[in-house]
Structure formats: structure tokens, C-alpha cells
Amino acid sequence: MYLENPGIYYEIHGKGIPVIILNGIMMSTASWSAHIQRWEKKFQVITYDTRDQGKSARITDKPYTIEIHVEDLKKLIDHLNLEKVNLMGVSYGAQIAELFALKYPESVDKLILSNATDYIDNYLKSIGEAWKVAAKLYDGERFFDISLPYIYSRQFYNSNYEWLMNRRKMFKETLTKDWFDGFVRLASSNEHFDIRDKIKNIKAKTLFISGEEDIITPKDHIIEMSEKVENSLLVNIENTGHALFFEKFEEFCLLIEGFFS
């Protein structure tokens, strides 16, 4: 389904309390297919692609910042006639969720922030620049080689190497120039993201999830974030990296189901 203005593609699965899923920067609604099969039996799952992601519209006429997605999310919630929702954001999606919870606190019941940050430091900025350089090669395999080792844990990489190489081939076959250009715009949109002094104002009950081996959004930083948010819980998952929602599928699903239940 589409929200025509601003051209947001979304899906609704199941019934019950509404939970909106916010994608990581390289993800789309399709990334959650296995999770949805579980969660739709427990609550209503709403997934959507931000602009410049998946099946949603592209923003090619002007530069933009990550805040544009906050307003798009508000339009989607209003379009669905939802007064209060639960949000679960991963990485880039967690940043959108944080901004939304600060701007529209009355619209958020519970909040899950997985592999999150409250500002882009120089290390993260450098990773983002490397990803943009890789994207501008317009080669799926080379993009995979440069970008993906940051995302998965060392253990996962060593234990699932054949599967990862199949994904490398899939990147080559499916990622288009349109996808790469959209990715570059997304990766440029949060360069100045910094809510370190504001995150304490989040009032929704919040669950932070960190990965023990996550080098993109380290565990220690997520601990610091959780200490700023008064009504929060923190869970650290061992032997996993930035893609813990996939690496530790069962543990991640149980956490989300328990918190929203």
C-alpha cells in the first residue's frame, strides 16, 4: 500500500496493538519477512520504507536531513488513524524513532531502540563516508566487500561465510544505480545527527538493545544512552554485531514480543 503524499510504501500484518518497524539504512520492508511471520500472530506489525528506501519515492530534487522521515512517519500514523503507537527502530531507524519520540511524545506508547546512537561521532562519520565511496562504484559485490564486514560479528562471518557469499552475489544481481544513489542520500542525511543533550527528554518506556561485538554502535555507548532515559531497560546480546536482529533471530524476536506484550 502507498501513502501517496509523500509516496511512502507500507505494509500492515496481523491485528492487535500497532507496532511500527523502522528500517536500518540498507534495509526495506522485505528485510522483515521472517520476523513478521512470528510477530503478526501477537500484534499488528506495520513496516514501511522511508523515502529513498525500497519501494518508496526518491528525493532527487533537494538535499535533506534525517528529520524529513520524522514528518513522513507522522503523516503515516495520521493516515492510519492511530492515536498511539509502539516504535521499534534499528540503527538509522532508531535515530528516526528517537527524533519522533522527542517531537511527538503523545503519539508513542513504548519504544525499542536497537543498535542505536544519539550522535554521529567522527568514527561513524568515517564509516558513512566509506560506505558512500563504495556505493558510488555502482557494483554490488564491491559494495558488499567494503560495507558488510562492519555490520556482522566476526563469529557470524566465520560461521556463515557461504551464506554471506551468496548474499554478495545477490547484491551484484539486484542493487541498481537508483538504489545506490538513494543510499548515498540517506547516508548523507544524518551526518549532523546529535541529540545527546535531548535524549533525556524521551518519556516513553524504552528498551535499548546492544550487541556485544557491535563496532558501529558499541555496547558502552548504548549503556550511556540508557542511563540518560529515565524510564528505560537495557539488554545486551553476546556474540553478535550490528545486525543482531538477524544474527540472533530467536533472542531478538523474544525480546520484542516480551516488551510489547
SULUR-V448655 format. One record per backbone hydrogen bond with DSSP energy under -0.5 kcal/mol. CO is the residue of the C=O (numbers start at 1). NH is the residue of the N-H. E is the energy in kcal/mol with one decimal. If there is no record, write none. Layout:
co=CO nh=NH e=E
co=CO nh=NH e=E
This chain:
co=1 nh=10 e=-2.8
co=2 nh=4 e=-0.8
co=3 nh=7 e=-1.6
co=3 nh=8 e=-2.2
co=4 nh=6 e=-0.6
co=7 nh=9 e=-0.5
co=7 nh=57 e=-2.8
co=8 nh=3 e=-2.9
co=9 nh=49 e=-2.2
co=11 nh=47 e=-1.8
co=13 nh=45 e=-3.2
co=17 nh=44 e=-1.7
co=18 nh=86 e=-1.9
co=19 nh=46 e=-3.0
co=20 nh=88 e=-2.4
co=21 nh=23 e=-0.5
co=21 nh=48 e=-0.7
co=22 nh=90 e=-1.8
co=24 nh=27 e=-1.7
co=28 nh=31 e=-1.6
co=29 nh=32 e=-1.7
co=30 nh=33 e=-1.4
co=32 nh=36 e=-2.9
co=33 nh=37 e=-1.5
co=34 nh=38 e=-0.7
co=35 nh=38 e=-0.9
co=35 nh=39 e=-2.8
co=36 nh=40 e=-2.7
co=38 nh=41 e=-1.2
co=39 nh=42 e=-2.1
co=39 nh=43 e=-2.4
co=40 nh=15 e=-0.7
co=43 nh=45 e=-0.6
co=44 nh=19 e=-2.8
co=44 nh=46 e=-0.6
co=45 nh=13 e=-2.6
co=45 nh=47 e=-0.6
co=46 nh=21 e=-2.7
co=47 nh=11 e=-2.8
co=50 nh=53 e=-1.7
co=53 nh=56 e=-2.1
co=57 nh=52 e=-2.3
co=58 nh=60 e=-0.7
co=65 nh=68 e=-2.0
co=66 nh=69 e=-1.6
co=66 nh=70 e=-0.6
co=67 nh=70 e=-0.7
co=67 nh=71 e=-1.3
co=68 nh=72 e=-1.6
co=69 nh=73 e=-2.4
co=70 nh=74 e=-2.0
co=71 nh=75 e=-2.1
co=72 nh=76 e=-2.1
co=73 nh=77 e=-2.5
co=74 nh=78 e=-2.4
co=75 nh=79 e=-2.4
co=76 nh=80 e=-1.8
co=77 nh=82 e=-2.2
co=78 nh=81 e=-1.4
co=81 nh=83 e=-0.5
co=85 nh=109 e=-3.2
co=86 nh=20 e=-3.2
co=87 nh=112 e=-2.6
co=88 nh=22 e=-2.7
co=89 nh=114 e=-2.6
co=90 nh=93 e=-2.4
co=91 nh=95 e=-1.7
co=92 nh=96 e=-1.7
co=93 nh=97 e=-2.3
co=94 nh=98 e=-2.5
co=95 nh=99 e=-2.2
co=96 nh=100 e=-2.6
co=97 nh=101 e=-2.7
co=98 nh=102 e=-1.7
co=99 nh=103 e=-2.1
co=100 nh=104 e=-3.4
co=104 nh=107 e=-1.8
co=105 nh=108 e=-1.2
co=107 nh=85 e=-2.7
co=109 nh=205 e=-1.0
co=110 nh=87 e=-2.2
co=111 nh=207 e=-2.7
co=112 nh=89 e=-2.6
co=112 nh=114 e=-0.6
co=113 nh=209 e=-2.2
co=114 nh=91 e=-2.5
co=118 nh=195 e=-3.5
co=119 nh=121 e=-0.8
co=121 nh=125 e=-2.5
co=122 nh=126 e=-2.0
co=123 nh=127 e=-2.1
co=124 nh=128 e=-2.6
co=125 nh=129 e=-2.1
co=126 nh=130 e=-2.2
co=127 nh=131 e=-2.5
co=128 nh=132 e=-2.1
co=129 nh=133 e=-2.4
co=130 nh=134 e=-2.3
co=131 nh=135 e=-2.5
co=132 nh=136 e=-2.0
co=134 nh=137 e=-1.3
co=134 nh=139 e=-0.5
co=135 nh=138 e=-1.8
co=139 nh=143 e=-2.5
co=140 nh=144 e=-2.2
co=141 nh=145 e=-2.4
co=142 nh=146 e=-1.9
co=143 nh=147 e=-2.5
co=144 nh=148 e=-2.0
co=147 nh=150 e=-0.9
co=148 nh=151 e=-1.6
co=148 nh=152 e=-1.4
co=151 nh=242 e=-1.0
co=151 nh=243 e=-1.6
co=153 nh=157 e=-2.5
co=154 nh=158 e=-2.4
co=155 nh=159 e=-2.1
co=156 nh=160 e=-1.8
co=160 nh=164 e=-2.5
co=161 nh=165 e=-2.4
co=162 nh=166 e=-1.7
co=163 nh=167 e=-1.8
co=164 nh=168 e=-2.2
co=165 nh=169 e=-1.8
co=166 nh=170 e=-2.0
co=167 nh=171 e=-2.7
co=168 nh=172 e=-1.7
co=169 nh=173 e=-1.7
co=170 nh=174 e=-2.2
co=171 nh=175 e=-2.1
co=176 nh=180 e=-2.5
co=177 nh=181 e=-2.8
co=178 nh=182 e=-2.0
co=179 nh=183 e=-2.6
co=180 nh=184 e=-2.3
co=181 nh=185 e=-1.8
co=182 nh=186 e=-2.4
co=183 nh=187 e=-3.0
co=184 nh=188 e=-1.1
co=185 nh=189 e=-0.9
co=186 nh=189 e=-0.9
co=186 nh=190 e=-0.6
co=188 nh=191 e=-0.9
co=189 nh=66 e=-1.9
co=190 nh=193 e=-1.9
co=193 nh=120 e=-2.1
co=195 nh=198 e=-1.4
co=195 nh=199 e=-2.4
co=198 nh=201 e=-2.7
co=199 nh=202 e=-1.9
co=205 nh=111 e=-2.5
co=206 nh=208 e=-0.5
co=206 nh=233 e=-2.5
co=207 nh=113 e=-2.8
co=208 nh=235 e=-2.5
co=209 nh=115 e=-2.8
co=210 nh=237 e=-2.8
co=211 nh=214 e=-1.8
co=213 nh=215 e=-0.6
co=218 nh=222 e=-1.9
co=219 nh=223 e=-2.2
co=220 nh=224 e=-1.7
co=221 nh=225 e=-2.1
co=222 nh=226 e=-2.5
co=223 nh=227 e=-1.7
co=224 nh=228 e=-0.8
co=225 nh=228 e=-1.1
co=225 nh=229 e=-1.1
co=228 nh=230 e=-0.7
co=230 nh=232 e=-1.2
co=231 nh=206 e=-2.5
co=233 nh=208 e=-2.9
co=235 nh=210 e=-2.4
co=236 nh=238 e=-0.6
co=237 nh=212 e=-2.8
co=240 nh=213 e=-2.9
co=241 nh=244 e=-0.8
co=243 nh=246 e=-1.9
co=243 nh=247 e=-2.7
co=244 nh=248 e=-2.3
co=246 nh=249 e=-0.9
co=248 nh=252 e=-2.8
co=249 nh=253 e=-2.7
co=250 nh=254 e=-2.3
co=251 nh=255 e=-2.0
co=252 nh=256 e=-2.3
co=253 nh=257 e=-2.7
co=254 nh=258 e=-2.5
co=255 nh=259 e=-2.4
co=256 nh=260 e=-2.2
co=257 nh=261 e=-1.1
